[in-house]
Amino acid sequence: MTLQLFTGKNVIIQGITGKNGRFHAQNMLNYKTHIVAGTSPNQAVSEVHGVPVFRTIDDIQKRFTIDISVIFVPAPHAKAAILEAIQAQIPLIVCITEGVPVHDMLEIKQKLRISHSVLIGPNCPGVLLPGRQLLGIIPASLSVPGDTAIVSRSGTLTYEAMSLLTQSGFGQRYIIGIGGDMISGSSFVDCLQLFQNDPSVKRIVMIGEIGGISEITAADYIKQSISKPVYAYIAGHSAPSGVQMGHAGAILGTNALESAAAKTAYLQQAGIITANSISQLIQKIK
């Protein structure tokens, strides 16, 4: 990942004619994101908010170079949409769709490994570079440009962190929601490497959840490879074992390292600053 990946000029929206696609396309356009086209398999309309609609990505590529695709198609069709974007060699794919089946993501991950594409999501709020680019559903009004980077598994906690950072005088350079599903396109480590390599990032906020061990992997990476201060919060301190909390990835399994308490302790041992709430975490930021 590089900054240039997220600042690509030509953006398309797969699923632009649906309710969510239409609504968020307008927000993205209002933020000056350069949306050149959208797709709709039946092409029932020819344009949305002045953006031309095509049946396929291949049709779009006959007229435009595509740097980024943002996907709003329903879950049953998300795999086909992501694979179409990968086949078209689109550098950055941001999938907002919730409820993509795990077996679909297994196939997608295999295709990604041999592709030139990067996938953010699915089941994520997308990416915001304050003052520069909105790719998804993140409420840009809560942010201001600055030198703090956020990476999160949770959408709503991302918004809370953005708002509190802004109120505390800490602007943001990157806000990346990687999604909370069991299998996602990009990881904490992918984003942490991006933040470490960007000299404009001065501090990192990481928001995790119960379930899985991606935060544990991130803690090991931070200890070995990150020189910037990292502030982390893990949601789900009161979560019961075996109960899904919010989405597919937030379920506390049998691994002792999957709980919020265990992850928080592990992060602390890696030298990461933690807190038991987002508000407490933001208060600790310098």
FIFIDO-480921 format. One record per residue (C-alpha): residue number from 1; chain; residue in one letter; z, y, x. Coordinates in steps of 0.1 Angstrom, whole numbers, plus 5000, padded with zeros to 4 digits. Example, Ala and Ser with C-alpha at 12.3 -4.5 7.8 and 13.67 -1.06 7.14 Angstrom:
<num->1, cadena->A, residuo->a, w->5078, v->4955, u->5123>
<num->2, cadena->A, residuo->s, w->5071, v->4989, u->5137>
//
This chain:
<num->1, cadena->A, residuo->m, w->5000, v->5000, u->5000>
<num->2, cadena->A, residuo->t, w->4992, v->5036, u->5011>
<num->3, cadena->A, residuo->l, w->4995, v->5070, u->4994>
<num->4, cadena->A, residuo->q, w->4957, v->5070, u->4992>
<num->5, cadena->A, residuo->l, w->4958, v->5039, u->4969>
<num->6, cadena->A, residuo->f, w->4977, v->5059, u->4943>
<num->7, cadena->A, residuo->t, w->4957, v->5091, u->4946>
<num->8, cadena->A, residuo->g, w->4923, v->5076, u->4940>
<num->9, cadena->A, residuo->k, w->4901, v->5101, u->4921>
<num->10, cadena->A, residuo->n, w->4884, v->5080, u->4894>
<num->11, cadena->A, residuo->v, w->4906, v->5063, u->4868>
<num->12, cadena->A, residuo->i, w->4897, v->5041, u->4839>
<num->13, cadena->A, residuo->i, w->4917, v->5028, u->4810>
<num->14, cadena->A, residuo->q, w->4912, v->4992, u->4798>
<num->15, cadena->A, residuo->g, w->4921, v->4992, u->4762>
<num->16, cadena->A, residuo->i, w->4916, v->5029, u->4756>
<num->17, cadena->A, residuo->t, w->4908, v->5026, u->4719>
<num->18, cadena->A, residuo->g, w->4941, v->5009, u->4709>
<num->19, cadena->A, residuo->k, w->4971, v->5029, u->4697>
<num->20, cadena->A, residuo->n, w->4989, v->5029, u->4730>
<num->21, cadena->A, residuo->g, w->4958, v->5034, u->4751>
<num->22, cadena->A, residuo->r, w->4948, v->5064, u->4730>
<num->23, cadena->A, residuo->f, w->4983, v->5080, u->4731>
<num->24, cadena->A, residuo->h, w->4989, v->5076, u->4768>
<num->25, cadena->A, residuo->a, w->4953, v->5085, u->4777>
<num->26, cadena->A, residuo->q, w->4960, v->5119, u->4762>
<num->27, cadena->A, residuo->n, w->4992, v->5123, u->4782>
<num->28, cadena->A, residuo->m, w->4975, v->5113, u->4814>
<num->29, cadena->A, residuo->l, w->4946, v->5137, u->4808>
<num->30, cadena->A, residuo->n, w->4972, v->5165, u->4801>
<num->31, cadena->A, residuo->y, w->4986, v->5157, u->4835>
<num->32, cadena->A, residuo->k, w->4952, v->5162, u->4850>
<num->33, cadena->A, residuo->t, w->4947, v->5125, u->4858>
<num->34, cadena->A, residuo->h, w->4909, v->5121, u->4863>
<num->35, cadena->A, residuo->i, w->4900, v->5095, u->4837>
<num->36, cadena->A, residuo->v, w->4863, v->5089, u->4839>
<num->37, cadena->A, residuo->a, w->4859, v->5061, u->4813>
<num->38, cadena->A, residuo->g, w->4876, v->5034, u->4792>
<num->39, cadena->A, residuo->t, w->4868, v->5000, u->4780>
<num->40, cadena->A, residuo->s, w->4868, v->4983, u->4746>
<num->41, cadena->A, residuo->p, w->4852, v->4949, u->4742>
<num->42, cadena->A, residuo->n, w->4837, v->4957, u->4707>
<num->43, cadena->A, residuo->q, w->4829, v->4993, u->4717>
<num->44, cadena->A, residuo->a, w->4837, v->5004, u->4681>
<num->45, cadena->A, residuo->v, w->4838, v->5041, u->4693>
<num->46, cadena->A, residuo->s, w->4818, v->5058, u->4720>
<num->47, cadena->A, residuo->e, w->4845, v->5082, u->4732>
<num->48, cadena->A, residuo->v, w->4883, v->5088, u->4731>
<num->49, cadena->A, residuo->h, w->4896, v->5123, u->4738>
<num->50, cadena->A, residuo->g, w->4862, v->5131, u->4753>
<num->51, cadena->A, residuo->v, w->4863, v->5100, u->4776>
<num->52, cadena->A, residuo->p, w->4833, v->5077, u->4773>
<num->53, cadena->A, residuo->v, w->4840, v->5042, u->4762>
<num->54, cadena->A, residuo->f, w->4821, v->5012, u->4776>
<num->55, cadena->A, residuo->r, w->4821, v->4975, u->4767>
<num->56, cadena->A, residuo->t, w->4829, v->4962, u->4803>
<num->57, cadena->A, residuo->i, w->4839, v->4975, u->4837>
<num->58, cadena->A, residuo->d, w->4805, v->4964, u->4850>
<num->59, cadena->A, residuo->d, w->4789, v->4989, u->4826>
<num->60, cadena->A, residuo->i, w->4812, v->5016, u->4839>
<num->61, cadena->A, residuo->q, w->4804, v->5008, u->4875>
<num->62, cadena->A, residuo->k, w->4767, v->5015, u->4868>
<num->63, cadena->A, residuo->r, w->4777, v->5052, u->4864>
<num->64, cadena->A, residuo->f, w->4810, v->5056, u->4883>
<num->65, cadena->A, residuo->t, w->4829, v->5044, u->4913>
<num->66, cadena->A, residuo->i, w->4863, v->5032, u->4901>
<num->67, cadena->A, residuo->d, w->4895, v->5037, u->4921>
<num->68, cadena->A, residuo->i, w->4922, v->5028, u->4896>
<num->69, cadena->A, residuo->s, w->4924, v->5009, u->4863>
<num->70, cadena->A, residuo->v, w->4954, v->5013, u->4839>
<num->71, cadena->A, residuo->i, w->4956, v->4984, u->4814>
<num->72, cadena->A, residuo->f, w->4969, v->4987, u->4778>
<num->73, cadena->A, residuo->v, w->4953, v->4957, u->4762>
<num->74, cadena->A, residuo->p, w->4974, v->4933, u->4741>
<num->75, cadena->A, residuo->a, w->4992, v->4904, u->4759>
<num->76, cadena->A, residuo->p, w->4968, v->4876, u->4748>
<num->77, cadena->A, residuo->h, w->4939, v->4895, u->4765>
<num->78, cadena->A, residuo->a, w->4958, v->4909, u->4795>
<num->79, cadena->A, residuo->k, w->4948, v->4881, u->4818>
<num->80, cadena->A, residuo->a, w->4911, v->4886, u->4811>
<num->81, cadena->A, residuo->a, w->4915, v->4923, u->4816>
<num->82, cadena->A, residuo->i, w->4933, v->4920, u->4849>
<num->83, cadena->A, residuo->l, w->4909, v->4893, u->4862>
<num->84, cadena->A, residuo->e, w->4879, v->4915, u->4852>
<num->85, cadena->A, residuo->a, w->4894, v->4944, u->4873>
<num->86, cadena->A, residuo->i, w->4900, v->4921, u->4902>
<num->87, cadena->A, residuo->q, w->4865, v->4908, u->4900>
<num->88, cadena->A, residuo->a, w->4852, v->4944, u->4900>
<num->89, cadena->A, residuo->q, w->4872, v->4950, u->4933>
<num->90, cadena->A, residuo->i, w->4892, v->4979, u->4918>
<num->91, cadena->A, residuo->p, w->4917, v->4989, u->4945>
<num->92, cadena->A, residuo->l, w->4947, v->4996, u->4922>
<num->93, cadena->A, residuo->i, w->4954, v->4979, u->4889>
<num->94, cadena->A, residuo->v, w->4983, v->4991, u->4868>
<num->95, cadena->A, residuo->c, w->4991, v->4968, u->4839>
<num->96, cadena->A, residuo->i, w->5015, v->4983, u->4813>
<num->97, cadena->A, residuo->t, w->5012, v->4953, u->4789>
<num->98, cadena->A, residuo->e, w->5044, v->4935, u->4779>
<num->99, cadena->A, residuo->g, w->5046, v->4898, u->4772>
<num->100, cadena->A, residuo->v, w->5020, v->4884, u->4796>
<num->101, cadena->A, residuo->p, w->5026, v->4847, u->4798>
<num->102, cadena->A, residuo->v, w->5040, v->4833, u->4830>
<num->103, cadena->A, residuo->h, w->5012, v->4808, u->4834>
<num->104, cadena->A, residuo->d, w->4987, v->4836, u->4831>
<num->105, cadena->A, residuo->m, w->5004, v->4855, u->4859>
<num->106, cadena->A, residuo->l, w->5004, v->4824, u->4881>
<num->107, cadena->A, residuo->e, w->4966, v->4824, u->4879>
<num->108, cadena->A, residuo->i, w->4964, v->4862, u->4884>
<num->109, cadena->A, residuo->k, w->4986, v->4860, u->4916>
<num->110, cadena->A, residuo->q, w->4963, v->4833, u->4930>
<num->111, cadena->A, residuo->k, w->4933, v->4856, u->4925>
<num->112, cadena->A, residuo->l, w->4951, v->4886, u->4939>
<num->113, cadena->A, residuo->r, w->4958, v->4868, u->4972>
<num->114, cadena->A, residuo->i, w->4921, v->4865, u->4979>
<num->115, cadena->A, residuo->s, w->4911, v->4899, u->4966>
<num->116, cadena->A, residuo->h, w->4911, v->4935, u->4977>
<num->117, cadena->A, residuo->s, w->4931, v->4947, u->4947>
<num->118, cadena->A, residuo->v, w->4968, v->4956, u->4943>
<num->119, cadena->A, residuo->l, w->4985, v->4950, u->4910>
<num->120, cadena->A, residuo->i, w->5015, v->4970, u->4896>
<num->121, cadena->A, residuo->g, w->5031, v->4953, u->4867>
<num->122, cadena->A, residuo->p, w->5027, v->4938, u->4841>
<num->123, cadena->A, residuo->n, w->5054, v->4949, u->4817>
<num->124, cadena->A, residuo->c, w->5060, v->4982, u->4836>
<num->125, cadena->A, residuo->p, w->5059, v->5019, u->4829>
<num->126, cadena->A, residuo->g, w->5033, v->5024, u->4857>
<num->127, cadena->A, residuo->v, w->5033, v->5050, u->4885>
<num->128, cadena->A, residuo->l, w->5039, v->5087, u->4887>
<num->129, cadena->A, residuo->l, w->5033, v->5109, u->4917>
<num->130, cadena->A, residuo->p, w->5049, v->5141, u->4905>
<num->131, cadena->A, residuo->g, w->5025, v->5170, u->4905>
<num->132, cadena->A, residuo->r, w->4996, v->5147, u->4914>
<num->133, cadena->A, residuo->q, w->4989, v->5116, u->4894>
<num->134, cadena->A, residuo->l, w->5002, v->5099, u->4862>
<num->135, cadena->A, residuo->l, w->4992, v->5063, u->4858>
<num->136, cadena->A, residuo->g, w->5009, v->5048, u->4827>
<num->137, cadena->A, residuo->i, w->5037, v->5059, u->4804>
<num->138, cadena->A, residuo->i, w->5063, v->5075, u->4826>
<num->139, cadena->A, residuo->p, w->5075, v->5108, u->4810>
<num->140, cadena->A, residuo->a, w->5063, v->5133, u->4836>
<num->141, cadena->A, residuo->s, w->5083, v->5161, u->4821>
<num->142, cadena->A, residuo->l, w->5115, v->5146, u->4836>
<num->143, cadena->A, residuo->s, w->5102, v->5149, u->4871>
<num->144, cadena->A, residuo->v, w->5095, v->5175, u->4898>
<num->145, cadena->A, residuo->p, w->5077, v->5170, u->4931>
<num->146, cadena->A, residuo->g, w->5100, v->5163, u->4961>
<num->147, cadena->A, residuo->d, w->5109, v->5138, u->4988>
<num->148, cadena->A, residuo->t, w->5127, v->5110, u->4970>
<num->149, cadena->A, residuo->a, w->5110, v->5077, u->4962>
<num->150, cadena->A, residuo->i, w->5120, v->5055, u->4933>
<num->151, cadena->A, residuo->v, w->5111, v->5018, u->4928>
<num->152, cadena->A, residuo->s, w->5125, v->5000, u->4897>
<num->153, cadena->A, residuo->r, w->5123, v->4969, u->4876>
<num->154, cadena->A, residuo->s, w->5135, v->4988, u->4845>
<num->155, cadena->A, residuo->g, w->5116, v->5014, u->4826>
<num->156, cadena->A, residuo->t, w->5143, v->5033, u->4808>
<num->157, cadena->A, residuo->l, w->5166, v->5033, u->4838>
<num->158, cadena->A, residuo->t, w->5137, v->5048, u->4858>
<num->159, cadena->A, residuo->y, w->5136, v->5076, u->4834>
<num->160, cadena->A, residuo->e, w->5173, v->5082, u->4836>
<num->161, cadena->A, residuo->a, w->5172, v->5082, u->4874>
<num->162, cadena->A, residuo->m, w->5143, v->5107, u->4874>
<num->163, cadena->A, residuo->s, w->5161, v->5130, u->4850>
<num->164, cadena->A, residuo->l, w->5193, v->5130, u->4869>
<num->165, cadena->A, residuo->l, w->5176, v->5134, u->4903>
<num->166, cadena->A, residuo->t, w->5157, v->5164, u->4889>
<num->167, cadena->A, residuo->q, w->5189, v->5179, u->4875>
<num->168, cadena->A, residuo->s, w->5206, v->5174, u->4909>
<num->169, cadena->A, residuo->g, w->5178, v->5192, u->4928>
<num->170, cadena->A, residuo->f, w->5162, v->5161, u->4943>
<num->171, cadena->A, residuo->g, w->5125, v->5160, u->4935>
<num->172, cadena->A, residuo->q, w->5104, v->5128, u->4936>
<num->173, cadena->A, residuo->r, w->5074, v->5118, u->4957>
<num->174, cadena->A, residuo->y, w->5068, v->5084, u->4942>
<num->175, cadena->A, residuo->i, w->5081, v->5068, u->4910>
<num->176, cadena->A, residuo->i, w->5069, v->5032, u->4907>
<num->177, cadena->A, residuo->g, w->5079, v->5008, u->4880>
<num->178, cadena->A, residuo->i, w->5071, v->4973, u->4893>
<num->179, cadena->A, residuo->g, w->5080, v->4956, u->4860>
<num->180, cadena->A, residuo->g, w->5107, v->4932, u->4850>
<num->181, cadena->A, residuo->d, w->5088, v->4899, u->4844>
<num->182, cadena->A, residuo->m, w->5095, v->4868, u->4864>
<num->183, cadena->A, residuo->i, w->5062, v->4871, u->4882>
<num->184, cadena->A, residuo->s, w->5049, v->4906, u->4890>
<num->185, cadena->A, residuo->g, w->5019, v->4919, u->4910>
<num->186, cadena->A, residuo->s, w->5039, v->4939, u->4935>
<num->187, cadena->A, residuo->s, w->5074, v->4936, u->4948>
<num->188, cadena->A, residuo->f, w->5103, v->4958, u->4960>
<num->189, cadena->A, residuo->v, w->5093, v->4950, u->4995>
<num->190, cadena->A, residuo->d, w->5057, v->4962, u->4990>
<num->191, cadena->A, residuo->c, w->5070, v->4995, u->4978>
<num->192, cadena->A, residuo->l, w->5097, v->4998, u->5004>
<num->193, cadena->A, residuo->q, w->5071, v->4994, u->5031>
<num->194, cadena->A, residuo->l, w->5051, v->5022, u->5015>
<num->195, cadena->A, residuo->f, w->5081, v->5045, u->5014>
<num->196, cadena->A, residuo->q, w->5091, v->5037, u->5050>
<num->197, cadena->A, residuo->n, w->5056, v->5045, u->5063>
<num->198, cadena->A, residuo->d, w->5054, v->5079, u->5045>
<num->199, cadena->A, residuo->p, w->5071, v->5106, u->5065>
<num->200, cadena->A, residuo->s, w->5074, v->5128, u->5034>
<num->201, cadena->A, residuo->v, w->5099, v->5103, u->5019>
<num->202, cadena->A, residuo->k, w->5134, v->5112, u->5029>
<num->203, cadena->A, residuo->r, w->5154, v->5088, u->5007>
<num->204, cadena->A, residuo->i, w->5149, v->5058, u->4985>
<num->205, cadena->A, residuo->v, w->5163, v->5048, u->4951>
<num->206, cadena->A, residuo->m, w->5160, v->5012, u->4941>
<num->207, cadena->A, residuo->i, w->5169, v->4999, u->4906>
<num->208, cadena->A, residuo->g, w->5172, v->4962, u->4900>
<num->209, cadena->A, residuo->e, w->5184, v->4938, u->4874>
<num->210, cadena->A, residuo->i, w->5200, v->4905, u->4869>
<num->211, cadena->A, residuo->g, w->5178, v->4874, u->4873>
<num->212, cadena->A, residuo->g, w->5157, v->4863, u->4902>
<num->213, cadena->A, residuo->i, w->5164, v->4871, u->4939>
<num->214, cadena->A, residuo->s, w->5139, v->4899, u->4945>
<num->215, cadena->A, residuo->e, w->5167, v->4924, u->4952>
<num->216, cadena->A, residuo->i, w->5181, v->4899, u->4978>
<num->217, cadena->A, residuo->t, w->5148, v->4897, u->4995>
<num->218, cadena->A, residuo->a, w->5146, v->4935, u->4994>
<num->219, cadena->A, residuo->a, w->5181, v->4938, u->5009>
<num->220, cadena->A, residuo->d, w->5171, v->4916, u->5039>
<num->221, cadena->A, residuo->y, w->5140, v->4937, u->5044>
<num->222, cadena->A, residuo->i, w->5159, v->4970, u->5042>
<num->223, cadena->A, residuo->k, w->5184, v->4958, u->5068>
<num->224, cadena->A, residuo->q, w->5156, v->4948, u->5092>
<num->225, cadena->A, residuo->s, w->5129, v->4974, u->5086>
<num->226, cadena->A, residuo->i, w->5140, v->5005, u->5067>
<num->227, cadena->A, residuo->s, w->5155, v->5035, u->5086>
<num->228, cadena->A, residuo->k, w->5158, v->5058, u->5056>
<num->229, cadena->A, residuo->p, w->5189, v->5059, u->5033>
<num->230, cadena->A, residuo->v, w->5186, v->5035, u->5003>
<num->231, cadena->A, residuo->y, w->5206, v->5039, u->4971>
<num->232, cadena->A, residuo->a, w->5206, v->5010, u->4947>
<num->233, cadena->A, residuo->y, w->5218, v->5001, u->4913>
<num->234, cadena->A, residuo->i, w->5217, v->4967, u->4896>
<num->235, cadena->A, residuo->a, w->5218, v->4966, u->4858>
<num->236, cadena->A, residuo->g, w->5236, v->4939, u->4839>
<num->237, cadena->A, residuo->h, w->5271, v->4937, u->4852>
<num->238, cadena->A, residuo->s, w->5283, v->4924, u->4818>
<num->239, cadena->A, residuo->a, w->5254, v->4901, u->4811>
<num->240, cadena->A, residuo->p, w->5263, v->4865, u->4800>
<num->241, cadena->A, residuo->s, w->5247, v->4836, u->4818>
<num->242, cadena->A, residuo->g, w->5216, v->4822, u->4803>
<num->243, cadena->A, residuo->v, w->5209, v->4850, u->4779>
<num->244, cadena->A, residuo->q, w->5177, v->4871, u->4782>
<num->245, cadena->A, residuo->m, w->5185, v->4908, u->4784>
<num->246, cadena->A, residuo->g, w->5156, v->4930, u->4774>
<num->247, cadena->A, residuo->h, w->5126, v->4912, u->4790>
<num->248, cadena->A, residuo->a, w->5115, v->4880, u->4806>
<num->249, cadena->A, residuo->g, w->5128, v->4886, u->4841>
<num->250, cadena->A, residuo->a, w->5163, v->4898, u->4831>
<num->251, cadena->A, residuo->i, w->5179, v->4865, u->4825>
<num->252, cadena->A, residuo->l, w->5209, v->4853, u->4845>
<num->253, cadena->A, residuo->g, w->5202, v->4818, u->4858>
<num->254, cadena->A, residuo->t, w->5223, v->4793, u->4878>
<num->255, cadena->A, residuo->n, w->5217, v->4808, u->4912>
<num->256, cadena->A, residuo->a, w->5249, v->4826, u->4923>
<num->257, cadena->A, residuo->l, w->5229, v->4854, u->4938>
<num->258, cadena->A, residuo->e, w->5213, v->4863, u->4905>
<num->259, cadena->A, residuo->s, w->5242, v->4882, u->4890>
<num->260, cadena->A, residuo->a, w->5246, v->4920, u->4892>
<num->261, cadena->A, residuo->a, w->5279, v->4916, u->4910>
<num->262, cadena->A, residuo->a, w->5265, v->4893, u->4936>
<num->263, cadena->A, residuo->k, w->5234, v->4914, u->4942>
<num->264, cadena->A, residuo->t, w->5254, v->4946, u->4945>
<num->265, cadena->A, residuo->a, w->5277, v->4929, u->4971>
<num->266, cadena->A, residuo->y, w->5247, v->4916, u->4990>
<num->267, cadena->A, residuo->l, w->5231, v->4951, u->4990>
<num->268, cadena->A, residuo->q, w->5263, v->4966, u->5003>
<num->269, cadena->A, residuo->q, w->5265, v->4941, u->5032>
<num->270, cadena->A, residuo->a, w->5230, v->4953, u->5041>
<num->271, cadena->A, residuo->g, w->5242, v->4989, u->5045>
<num->272, cadena->A, residuo->i, w->5227, v->5000, u->5012>
<num->273, cadena->A, residuo->i, w->5247, v->5026, u->4991>
<num->274, cadena->A, residuo->t, w->5255, v->5012, u->4956>
<num->275, cadena->A, residuo->a, w->5272, v->5022, u->4924>
<num->276, cadena->A, residuo->n, w->5281, v->5007, u->4891>
<num->277, cadena->A, residuo->s, w->5260, v->5032, u->4870>
<num->278, cadena->A, residuo->i, w->5229, v->5053, u->4875>
<num->279, cadena->A, residuo->s, w->5249, v->5085, u->4871>
<num->280, cadena->A, residuo->q, w->5274, v->5074, u->4898>
<num->281, cadena->A, residuo->l, w->5245, v->5065, u->4921>
<num->282, cadena->A, residuo->i, w->5228, v->5098, u->4918>
<num->283, cadena->A, residuo->q, w->5261, v->5116, u->4925>
<num->284, cadena->A, residuo->k, w->5262, v->5098, u->4959>
<num->285, cadena->A, residuo->i, w->5228, v->5109, u->4970>
<num->286, cadena->A, residuo->k, w->5225, v->5134, u->4999>
//
